[in-house]
Amino acid sequence: MPWQTEDGTLEAHFSKFGAVEEAQIMREKYTGKSRGFGFVTFAHTLDAVRAVGSEHQIDGRKCEAKFALPEGKVGSARTTR
């Protein structure tokens, strides 16, 4: 997402899909600069599903919405035996 995007802009955009509990842009610890991504928590799972299935343009830039995975987990949610 664009470096200039703020938490409020992120929340306003995703609130079109339902009640947003939290919207947070991730920032560098020491500089405070945006890391180019953020997290949105919806009050209802179906709202999150609708958001992930839609196209997004925030502050003039096309952005992708994905479900968050636990830290260290990359790829699909499928397990192998």
C-alpha positions in Angstrom: 0.0 0.0 0.0 1.2 3.6 -0.5 3.7 4.9 2.0 1.6 7.9 2.9 -1.5 5.8 3.8 -2.6 6.4 7.5 -4.6 4.1 9.9 -7.7 6.2 9.4 -7.6 5.9 5.6 -7.2 2.1 5.9 -10.1 1.9 8.4 -12.4 4.1 6.2 -11.7 2.0 3.1 -12.4 -1.4 4.7 -15.4 -0.2 6.7 -17.3 -0.3 3.4 -17.3 -4.1 3.9 -18.5 -4.1 7.6 -17.6 -3.1 11.1 -13.9 -2.7 11.6 -12.5 -3.3 15.1 -9.0 -2.2 14.3 -7.0 -1.0 11.3 -3.2 -0.5 11.7 -0.4 0.4 9.3 2.8 -1.4 10.2 5.7 1.0 10.7 9.5 0.7 11.2 10.3 0.6 14.8 12.8 3.5 14.9 11.9 5.7 12.0 8.1 5.4 12.1 8.0 5.0 8.3 5.3 2.8 6.8 6.4 -0.7 5.9 3.9 -0.8 3.1 1.3 -3.1 4.6 -1.2 -3.2 7.5 -3.7 -5.3 9.3 -7.5 -4.9 9.5 -9.6 -6.8 12.1 -13.3 -7.1 11.3 -16.0 -7.6 13.8 -17.5 -10.4 11.6 -15.7 -13.1 9.6 -18.1 -12.8 6.6 -17.1 -9.1 6.2 -13.5 -10.1 6.1 -14.3 -12.8 3.5 -16.0 -10.2 1.3 -13.1 -7.8 1.7 -10.5 -10.5 0.7 -12.6 -11.3 -2.4 -12.7 -7.8 -3.6 -10.3 -5.5 -5.5 -8.9 -2.5 -3.6 -7.5 0.9 -4.5 -6.2 2.9 -1.5 -4.7 6.4 -2.0 -4.5 5.8 -5.7 -2.7 2.5 -5.6 -4.1 -1.0 -6.2 -3.7 -3.1 -3.0 -4.3 -6.8 -2.2 -6.2 -8.0 0.8 -5.2 -11.4 2.3 -6.0 -13.3 5.5 -3.2 -13.1 8.0 -1.3 -16.2 8.9 0.5 -16.8 12.2 4.0 -15.5 12.2 6.4 -17.9 10.5 3.7 -19.6 8.5 4.0 -19.0 4.7 2.0 -20.5 1.9 -1.4 -22.2 2.0 -3.3 -23.3 5.1 -3.0 -26.9 3.9 -1.2 -29.4 6.1 1.0 -32.3 4.9 1.4 -35.7 6.5 
